[in-house]
Each structure stands twice: as C-alpha cells, then as structure tokens.
C-alpha cells in the first residue's frame, strides 16, 4: 500500500463520479482523505483495498465531480 493510501479517511462507494478524464469519464467509487482523491475506480475495486479502519460510505447513487484532485458531491453526502 502506498504511503498516500495509508492516509485515507473514507471509501465512498455506489456513486456516479465525473472524473474529467476522457479515457475513464466516470467511476463509481473513490478513496479520499477529506475531499482529496487518493484513488478511484469501481466500488468492488476500492472495497478490496487493504485499508483497515477506513470508513466505507454509501453515496446512495449520488453524483459527484472531481476537480483539481478533490471530489464534490451534489447534494453533499451526510
């Protein structure tokens, strides 16, 4: 595991997140430190990461967008 991933605070799954990357325009999960994106991919991929103690949050199909390495959800996640 990278040093950066060891700083993760949350895994957000079950979302539709616009990445701004034409090769992969949408993902359904991100690993974050606060609102800073550390990793992104499918919910299954992100759940498999060895991140003990990190909270898994269900976005309940909420929408998000990644801008400048930070993710924002509309409406905000609880």
Gaussian input, Z-matrix of N, CA and C with variables (Angstrom, degrees):
# hf/3-21g

backbone

0 1
 N
 C     1     B1
 C     2     B2     1     A1
 N     3     B3     2     A2     1     D1
 C     4     B4     3     A3     2     D2
 C     5     B5     4     A4     3     D3
 N     6     B6     5     A5     4     D4
 C     7     B7     6     A6     5     D5
 C     8     B8     7     A7     6     D6
 N     9     B9     8     A8     7     D7
 C    10    B10     9     A9     8     D8
 C    11    B11    10    A10     9     D9
 N    12    B12    11    A11    10    D10
 C    13    B13    12    A12    11    D11
 C    14    B14    13    A13    12    D12
 N    15    B15    14    A14    13    D13
 C    16    B16    15    A15    14    D14
 C    17    B17    16    A16    15    D15
 N    18    B18    17    A17    16    D16
 C    19    B19    18    A18    17    D17
 C    20    B20    19    A19    18    D18
 N    21    B21    20    A20    19    D19
 C    22    B22    21    A21    20    D20
 C    23    B23    22    A22    21    D21
 N    24    B24    23    A23    22    D22
 C    25    B25    24    A24    23    D23
 C    26    B26    25    A25    24    D24
 N    27    B27    26    A26    25    D25
 C    28    B28    27    A27    26    D26
 C    29    B29    28    A28    27    D27
 N    30    B30    29    A29    28    D28
 C    31    B31    30    A30    29    D29
 C    32    B32    31    A31    30    D30
 N    33    B33    32    A32    31    D31
 C    34    B34    33    A33    32    D32
 C    35    B35    34    A34    33    D33
 N    36    B36    35    A35    34    D34
 C    37    B37    36    A36    35    D35
 C    38    B38    37    A37    36    D36
 N    39    B39    38    A38    37    D37
 C    40    B40    39    A39    38    D38
 C    41    B41    40    A40    39    D39
 N    42    B42    41    A41    40    D40
 C    43    B43    42    A42    41    D41
 C    44    B44    43    A43    42    D42
 N    45    B45    44    A44    43    D43
 C    46    B46    45    A45    44    D44
 C    47    B47    46    A46    45    D45
 N    48    B48    47    A47    46    D46
 C    49    B49    48    A48    47    D47
 C    50    B50    49    A49    48    D48
 N    51    B51    50    A50    49    D49
 C    52    B52    51    A51    50    D50
 C    53    B53    52    A52    51    D51
 N    54    B54    53    A53    52    D52
 C    55    B55    54    A54    53    D53
 C    56    B56    55    A55    54    D54
 N    57    B57    56    A56    55    D55
 C    58    B58    57    A57    56    D56
 C    59    B59    58    A58    57    D57
 N    60    B60    59    A59    58    D58
 C    61    B61    60    A60    59    D59
 C    62    B62    61    A61    60    D60
 N    63    B63    62    A62    61    D61
 C    64    B64    63    A63    62    D62
 C    65    B65    64    A64    63    D63
 N    66    B66    65    A65    64    D64
 C    67    B67    66    A66    65    D65
 C    68    B68    67    A67    66    D66
 N    69    B69    68    A68    67    D67
 C    70    B70    69    A69    68    D68
 C    71    B71    70    A70    69    D69
 N    72    B72    71    A71    70    D70
 C    73    B73    72    A72    71    D71
 C    74    B74    73    A73    72    D72
 N    75    B75    74    A74    73    D73
 C    76    B76    75    A75    74    D74
 C    77    B77    76    A76    75    D75
 N    78    B78    77    A77    76    D76
 C    79    B79    78    A78    77    D77
 C    80    B80    79    A79    78    D78
 N    81    B81    80    A80    79    D79
 C    82    B82    81    A81    80    D80
 C    83    B83    82    A82    81    D81
 N    84    B84    83    A83    82    D82
 C    85    B85    84    A84    83    D83
 C    86    B86    85    A85    84    D84
 N    87    B87    86    A86    85    D85
 C    88    B88    87    A87    86    D86
 C    89    B89    88    A88    87    D87
 N    90    B90    89    A89    88    D88
 C    91    B91    90    A90    89    D89
 C    92    B92    91    A91    90    D90
 N    93    B93    92    A92    91    D91
 C    94    B94    93    A93    92    D92
 C    95    B95    94    A94    93    D93
 N    96    B96    95    A95    94    D94
 C    97    B97    96    A96    95    D95
 C    98    B98    97    A97    96    D96
 N    99    B99    98    A98    97    D97
 C   100   B100    99    A99    98    D98
 C   101   B101   100   A100    99    D99
 N   102   B102   101   A101   100   D100
 C   103   B103   102   A102   101   D101
 C   104   B104   103   A103   102   D102
 N   105   B105   104   A104   103   D103
 C   106   B106   105   A105   104   D104
 C   107   B107   106   A106   105   D105
 N   108   B108   107   A107   106   D106
 C   109   B109   108   A108   107   D107
 C   110   B110   109   A109   108   D108
 N   111   B111   110   A110   109   D109
 C   112   B112   111   A111   110   D110
 C   113   B113   112   A112   111   D111
 N   114   B114   113   A113   112   D112
 C   115   B115   114   A114   113   D113
 C   116   B116   115   A115   114   D114
 N   117   B117   116   A116   115   D115
 C   118   B118   117   A117   116   D116
 C   119   B119   118   A118   117   D117
 N   120   B120   119   A119   118   D118
 C   121   B121   120   A120   119   D119
 C   122   B122   121   A121   120   D120
 N   123   B123   122   A122   121   D121
 C   124   B124   123   A123   122   D122
 C   125   B125   124   A124   123   D123
 N   126   B126   125   A125   124   D124
 C   127   B127   126   A126   125   D125
 C   128   B128   127   A127   126   D126
 N   129   B129   128   A128   127   D127
 C   130   B130   129   A129   128   D128
 C   131   B131   130   A130   129   D129
 N   132   B132   131   A131   130   D130
 C   133   B133   132   A132   131   D131
 C   134   B134   133   A133   132   D132
 N   135   B135   134   A134   133   D133
 C   136   B136   135   A135   134   D134
 C   137   B137   136   A136   135   D135
 N   138   B138   137   A137   136   D136
 C   139   B139   138   A138   137   D137
 C   140   B140   139   A139   138   D138
 N   141   B141   140   A140   139   D139
 C   142   B142   141   A141   140   D140
 C   143   B143   142   A142   141   D141
 N   144   B144   143   A143   142   D142
 C   145   B145   144   A144   143   D143
 C   146   B146   145   A145   144   D144
 N   147   B147   146   A146   145   D145
 C   148   B148   147   A147   146   D146
 C   149   B149   148   A148   147   D147
 N   150   B150   149   A149   148   D148
 C   151   B151   150   A150   149   D149
 C   152   B152   151   A151   150   D150
 N   153   B153   152   A152   151   D151
 C   154   B154   153   A153   152   D152
 C   155   B155   154   A154   153   D153
 N   156   B156   155   A155   154   D154
 C   157   B157   156   A156   155   D155
 C   158   B158   157   A157   156   D156
 N   159   B159   158   A158   157   D157
 C   160   B160   159   A159   158   D158
 C   161   B161   160   A160   159   D159
 N   162   B162   161   A161   160   D160
 C   163   B163   162   A162   161   D161
 C   164   B164   163   A163   162   D162
 N   165   B165   164   A164   163   D163
 C   166   B166   165   A165   164   D164
 C   167   B167   166   A166   165   D165
 N   168   B168   167   A167   166   D166
 C   169   B169   168   A168   167   D167
 C   170   B170   169   A169   168   D168
 N   171   B171   170   A170   169   D169
 C   172   B172   171   A171   170   D170
 C   173   B173   172   A172   171   D171
 N   174   B174   173   A173   172   D172
 C   175   B175   174   A174   173   D173
 C   176   B176   175   A175   174   D174
 N   177   B177   176   A176   175   D175
 C   178   B178   177   A177   176   D176
 C   179   B179   178   A178   177   D177
 N   180   B180   179   A179   178   D178
 C   181   B181   180   A180   179   D179
 C   182   B182   181   A181   180   D180
 N   183   B183   182   A182   181   D181
 C   184   B184   183   A183   182   D182
 C   185   B185   184   A184   183   D183
 N   186   B186   185   A185   184   D184
 C   187   B187   186   A186   185   D185
 C   188   B188   187   A187   186   D186
 N   189   B189   188   A188   187   D187
 C   190   B190   189   A189   188   D188
 C   191   B191   190   A190   189   D189
 N   192   B192   191   A191   190   D190
 C   193   B193   192   A192   191   D191
 C   194   B194   193   A193   192   D192
 N   195   B195   194   A194   193   D193
 C   196   B196   195   A195   194   D194
 C   197   B197   196   A196   195   D195
 N   198   B198   197   A197   196   D196
 C   199   B199   198   A198   197   D197
 C   200   B200   199   A199   198   D198
 N   201   B201   200   A200   199   D199
 C   202   B202   201   A201   200   D200
 C   203   B203   202   A202   201   D201
 N   204   B204   203   A203   202   D202
 C   205   B205   204   A204   203   D203
 C   206   B206   205   A205   204   D204
 N   207   B207   206   A206   205   D205
 C   208   B208   207   A207   206   D206
 C   209   B209   208   A208   207   D207
 N   210   B210   209   A209   208   D208
 C   211   B211   210   A210   209   D209
 C   212   B212   211   A211   210   D210
 N   213   B213   212   A212   211   D211
 C   214   B214   213   A213   212   D212
 C   215   B215   214   A214   213   D213
 N   216   B216   215   A215   214   D214
 C   217   B217   216   A216   215   D215
 C   218   B218   217   A217   216   D216
 N   219   B219   218   A218   217   D217
 C   220   B220   219   A219   218   D218
 C   221   B221   220   A220   219   D219
 N   222   B222   221   A221   220   D220
 C   223   B223   222   A222   221   D221
 C   224   B224   223   A223   222   D222
 N   225   B225   224   A224   223   D223
 C   226   B226   225   A225   224   D224
 C   227   B227   226   A226   225   D225
 N   228   B228   227   A227   226   D226
 C   229   B229   228   A228   227   D227
 C   230   B230   229   A229   228   D228
 N   231   B231   230   A230   229   D229
 C   232   B232   231   A231   230   D230
 C   233   B233   232   A232   231   D231

   B1=1.4620
   B2=1.5239
   B3=1.3360
   B4=1.4610
   B5=1.5239
   B6=1.3150
   B7=1.4713
   B8=1.5209
   B9=1.3240
   B10=1.4570
   B11=1.5323
   B12=1.3387
   B13=1.4660
   B14=1.5185
   B15=1.3153
   B16=1.4617
   B17=1.5305
   B18=1.3290
   B19=1.4655
   B20=1.5297
   B21=1.3297
   B22=1.4614
   B23=1.5184
   B24=1.3276
   B25=1.4643
   B26=1.5196
   B27=1.3444
   B28=1.4593
   B29=1.5280
   B30=1.3280
   B31=1.4574
   B32=1.5208
   B33=1.3156
   B34=1.4615
   B35=1.5259
   B36=1.3307
   B37=1.4697
   B38=1.5196
   B39=1.3534
   B40=1.4606
   B41=1.5203
   B42=1.3255
   B43=1.4658
   B44=1.5270
   B45=1.2990
   B46=1.4750
   B47=1.5215
   B48=1.3291
   B49=1.4549
   B50=1.5237
   B51=1.3289
   B52=1.4655
   B53=1.5200
   B54=1.3453
   B55=1.4649
   B56=1.5181
   B57=1.3335
   B58=1.4587
   B59=1.5243
   B60=1.3306
   B61=1.4679
   B62=1.5286
   B63=1.3319
   B64=1.4666
   B65=1.5290
   B66=1.3255
   B67=1.4648
   B68=1.5188
   B69=1.3086
   B70=1.4659
   B71=1.5227
   B72=1.3408
   B73=1.4607
   B74=1.5260
   B75=1.3350
   B76=1.4656
   B77=1.5232
   B78=1.3191
   B79=1.4663
   B80=1.5198
   B81=1.3286
   B82=1.4638
   B83=1.5248
   B84=1.3462
   B85=1.4634
   B86=1.5286
   B87=1.3261
   B88=1.4615
   B89=1.5192
   B90=1.3222
   B91=1.4584
   B92=1.5190
   B93=1.3238
   B94=1.4638
   B95=1.5198
   B96=1.3185
   B97=1.4614
   B98=1.5158
   B99=1.3263
   B100=1.4677
   B101=1.5084
   B102=1.3359
   B103=1.4753
   B104=1.5296
   B105=1.3192
   B106=1.4670
   B107=1.5301
   B108=1.3166
   B109=1.4600
   B110=1.5282
   B111=1.3356
   B112=1.4611
   B113=1.5261
   B114=1.3435
   B115=1.4635
   B116=1.5173
   B117=1.3342
   B118=1.4586
   B119=1.5147
   B120=1.3297
   B121=1.4560
   B122=1.5112
   B123=1.3051
   B124=1.4606
   B125=1.5281
   B126=1.3169
   B127=1.4619
   B128=1.5258
   B129=1.3499
   B130=1.4679
   B131=1.5249
   B132=1.3393
   B133=1.4777
   B134=1.5251
   B135=1.3234
   B136=1.4578
   B137=1.5276
   B138=1.3331
   B139=1.4701
   B140=1.5247
   B141=1.3377
   B142=1.4671
   B143=1.5217
   B144=1.3223
   B145=1.4629
   B146=1.5256
   B147=1.3172
   B148=1.4706
   B149=1.5301
   B150=1.3188
   B151=1.4631
   B152=1.5284
   B153=1.3214
   B154=1.4680
   B155=1.5248
   B156=1.3056
   B157=1.4580
   B158=1.5133
   B159=1.3270
   B160=1.4622
   B161=1.5264
   B162=1.3132
   B163=1.4534
   B164=1.5210
   B165=1.3394
   B166=1.4620
   B167=1.5210
   B168=1.3279
   B169=1.4733
   B170=1.5247
   B171=1.3135
   B172=1.4604
   B173=1.5234
   B174=1.3264
   B175=1.4659
   B176=1.5182
   B177=1.3399
   B178=1.4706
   B179=1.5243
   B180=1.3437
   B181=1.4688
   B182=1.5216
   B183=1.3112
   B184=1.4631
   B185=1.5162
   B186=1.3158
   B187=1.4646
   B188=1.5152
   B189=1.3251
   B190=1.4520
   B191=1.5170
   B192=1.3133
   B193=1.4678
   B194=1.5234
   B195=1.3302
   B196=1.4592
   B197=1.5222
   B198=1.3292
   B199=1.4588
   B200=1.5235
   B201=1.3188
   B202=1.4674
   B203=1.5306
   B204=1.3404
   B205=1.4533
   B206=1.5079
   B207=1.3238
   B208=1.4682
   B209=1.5186
   B210=1.3255
   B211=1.4567
   B212=1.5286
   B213=1.3126
   B214=1.4676
   B215=1.5060
   B216=1.3281
   B217=1.4555
   B218=1.5192
   B219=1.3553
   B220=1.4551
   B221=1.5212
   B222=1.3117
   B223=1.4660
   B224=1.5223
   B225=1.3331
   B226=1.4580
   B227=1.5294
   B228=1.3149
   B229=1.4549
   B230=1.5247
   B231=1.3305
   B232=1.4784
   B233=1.5101
   A1=108.59
   A2=115.61
   A3=119.34
   A4=110.65
   A5=115.01
   A6=120.05
   A7=109.52
   A8=116.08
   A9=119.62
   A10=111.36
   A11=117.66
   A12=120.00
   A13=111.89
   A14=117.90
   A15=119.83
   A16=111.36
   A17=117.52
   A18=121.80
   A19=112.84
   A20=116.68
   A21=121.05
   A22=111.44
   A23=115.19
   A24=121.11
   A25=112.04
   A26=117.53
   A27=121.23
   A28=110.78
   A29=114.77
   A30=122.68
   A31=104.88
   A32=116.73
   A33=121.03
   A34=107.05
   A35=115.68
   A36=121.93
   A37=110.05
   A38=114.80
   A39=121.64
   A40=111.92
   A41=115.58
   A42=121.76
   A43=109.71
   A44=116.43
   A45=122.77
   A46=105.15
   A47=115.14
   A48=120.73
   A49=109.54
   A50=116.07
   A51=121.65
   A52=108.29
   A53=115.51
   A54=119.74
   A55=114.01
   A56=117.92
   A57=120.92
   A58=112.29
   A59=117.37
   A60=122.94
   A61=108.56
   A62=118.37
   A63=120.22
   A64=113.29
   A65=118.00
   A66=120.83
   A67=112.13
   A68=117.80
   A69=123.82
   A70=107.60
   A71=116.76
   A72=119.82
   A73=115.24
   A74=117.77
   A75=120.41
   A76=110.15
   A77=115.42
   A78=123.20
   A79=106.92
   A80=115.69
   A81=116.65
   A82=113.24
   A83=116.88
   A84=118.77
   A85=110.66
   A86=114.77
   A87=121.70
   A88=109.58
   A89=115.17
   A90=122.45
   A91=105.00
   A92=116.15
   A93=119.77
   A94=112.31
   A95=113.63
   A96=123.12
   A97=103.60
   A98=116.67
   A99=120.24
   A100=108.41
   A101=117.97
   A102=120.61
   A103=111.18
   A104=117.57
   A105=122.84
   A106=110.30
   A107=117.33
   A108=122.50
   A109=110.24
   A110=115.37
   A111=121.61
   A112=111.29
   A113=116.88
   A114=122.25
   A115=107.66
   A116=116.05
   A117=119.88
   A118=109.08
   A119=116.05
   A120=121.32
   A121=110.43
   A122=115.57
   A123=119.78
   A124=109.34
   A125=115.74
   A126=120.16
   A127=110.00
   A128=117.03
   A129=120.64
   A130=111.13
   A131=117.32
   A132=121.05
   A133=111.42
   A134=117.02
   A135=120.51
   A136=111.10
   A137=117.86
   A138=120.77
   A139=111.91
   A140=118.01
   A141=122.25
   A142=113.13
   A143=118.22
   A144=120.07
   A145=110.43
   A146=117.64
   A147=120.54
   A148=110.89
   A149=115.43
   A150=120.79
   A151=109.84
   A152=117.64
   A153=119.88
   A154=111.22
   A155=115.52
   A156=120.89
   A157=115.07
   A158=117.85
   A159=121.19
   A160=108.57
   A161=117.23
   A162=123.14
   A163=110.69
   A164=116.08
   A165=121.18
   A166=106.76
   A167=115.84
   A168=121.26
   A169=109.28
   A170=116.44
   A171=122.19
   A172=108.68
   A173=116.58
   A174=121.14
   A175=112.09
   A176=117.43
   A177=122.50
   A178=111.78
   A179=114.81
   A180=122.56
   A181=113.11
   A182=117.91
   A183=121.59
   A184=111.55
   A185=115.97
   A186=122.09
   A187=110.49
   A188=114.47
   A189=120.05
   A190=110.71
   A191=114.77
   A192=120.64
   A193=107.80
   A194=115.06
   A195=120.90
   A196=107.82
   A197=115.69
   A198=122.44
   A199=107.65
   A200=115.59
   A201=120.71
   A202=112.51
   A203=116.25
   A204=120.95
   A205=115.56
   A206=117.27
   A207=121.60
   A208=109.14
   A209=115.96
   A210=120.56
   A211=109.71
   A212=115.11
   A213=123.10
   A214=107.65
   A215=116.96
   A216=121.95
   A217=110.68
   A218=115.67
   A219=121.71
   A220=108.50
   A221=119.68
   A222=126.62
   A223=110.17
   A224=116.82
   A225=120.12
   A226=111.47
   A227=116.68
   A228=120.68
   A229=109.24
   A230=115.97
   A231=118.27
   A232=112.16
   D1=138.58
   D2=-179.88
   D3=-73.20
   D4=156.72
   D5=177.34
   D6=-58.05
   D7=-40.16
   D8=-178.90
   D9=-60.23
   D10=-46.38
   D11=-179.93
   D12=-64.06
   D13=-28.21
   D14=179.09
   D15=-65.73
   D16=-13.50
   D17=178.79
   D18=-94.64
   D19=5.60
   D20=-177.59
   D21=-61.61
   D22=143.67
   D23=176.26
   D24=-110.25
   D25=-30.43
   D26=-176.36
   D27=-147.87
   D28=150.94
   D29=165.39
   D30=-113.84
   D31=121.61
   D32=-179.62
   D33=-106.91
   D34=120.53
   D35=-175.29
   D36=-119.84
   D37=169.42
   D38=173.89
   D39=62.69
   D40=46.98
   D41=-177.95
   D42=-127.56
   D43=176.79
   D44=169.72
   D45=-128.62
   D46=105.41
   D47=-171.39
   D48=-117.24
   D49=120.24
   D50=176.24
   D51=-76.42
   D52=128.31
   D53=-174.90
   D54=-96.90
   D55=-23.32
   D56=-174.28
   D57=81.17
   D58=3.20
   D59=179.37
   D60=-103.55
   D61=114.59
   D62=-177.22
   D63=-61.61
   D64=-23.85
   D65=178.15
   D66=-75.25
   D67=-25.04
   D68=179.11
   D69=-148.30
   D70=77.42
   D71=-171.36
   D72=-66.44
   D73=-26.24
   D74=-179.11
   D75=-137.42
   D76=145.67
   D77=170.21
   D78=-130.97
   D79=164.90
   D80=178.70
   D81=-113.65
   D82=7.53
   D83=177.57
   D84=-155.77
   D85=152.03
   D86=175.58
   D87=-140.74
   D88=152.01
   D89=168.86
   D90=-106.21
   D91=129.35
   D92=-174.90
   D93=-130.40
   D94=159.14
   D95=165.28
   D96=-117.68
   D97=102.63
   D98=-170.79
   D99=68.05
   D100=-113.60
   D101=175.84
   D102=-111.22
   D103=2.97
   D104=-179.19
   D105=-82.69
   D106=124.83
   D107=-177.40
   D108=-78.57
   D109=124.91
   D110=177.81
   D111=-102.99
   D112=-30.68
   D113=179.11
   D114=-157.08
   D115=155.17
   D116=178.03
   D117=-146.08
   D118=154.36
   D119=179.92
   D120=166.69
   D121=-151.77
   D122=178.82
   D123=-80.61
   D124=159.63
   D125=177.07
   D126=-58.24
   D127=-42.16
   D128=-179.55
   D129=-62.37
   D130=-43.68
   D131=179.31
   D132=-62.10
   D133=-45.53
   D134=-175.74
   D135=-70.51
   D136=-34.75
   D137=177.82
   D138=-66.20
   D139=-26.51
   D140=-178.89
   D141=-78.02
   D142=-14.20
   D143=-178.67
   D144=-65.25
   D145=138.46
   D146=-179.52
   D147=-78.07
   D148=84.81
   D149=-177.45
   D150=-125.14
   D151=73.30
   D152=-178.63
   D153=-62.37
   D154=140.00
   D155=177.59
   D156=81.93
   D157=-1.59
   D158=179.41
   D159=-88.02
   D160=134.34
   D161=-179.11
   D162=-75.42
   D163=130.87
   D164=173.25
   D165=-96.30
   D166=122.43
   D167=-178.36
   D168=-115.33
   D169=131.78
   D170=178.91
   D171=-91.02
   D172=119.94
   D173=-178.89
   D174=-80.94
   D175=-3.46
   D176=176.68
   D177=52.25
   D178=46.04
   D179=178.75
   D180=67.78
   D181=18.39
   D182=177.14
   D183=-66.68
   D184=160.27
   D185=-178.28
   D186=-104.40
   D187=143.30
   D188=177.56
   D189=-141.42
   D190=168.78
   D191=177.07
   D192=-141.59
   D193=139.81
   D194=176.25
   D195=-99.49
   D196=123.62
   D197=177.95
   D198=-133.96
   D199=126.10
   D200=179.02
   D201=52.40
   D202=39.45
   D203=176.21
   D204=78.06
   D205=8.04
   D206=179.28
   D207=-122.60
   D208=146.09
   D209=-179.01
   D210=-107.33
   D211=138.80
   D212=176.96
   D213=-127.98
   D214=134.38
   D215=178.60
   D216=-109.43
   D217=144.93
   D218=176.73
   D219=-127.22
   D220=117.23
   D221=-9.30
   D222=-67.87
   D223=164.61
   D224=-179.99
   D225=-58.63
   D226=147.32
   D227=177.82
   D228=-70.99
   D229=146.48
   D230=177.64
   D231=-68.34

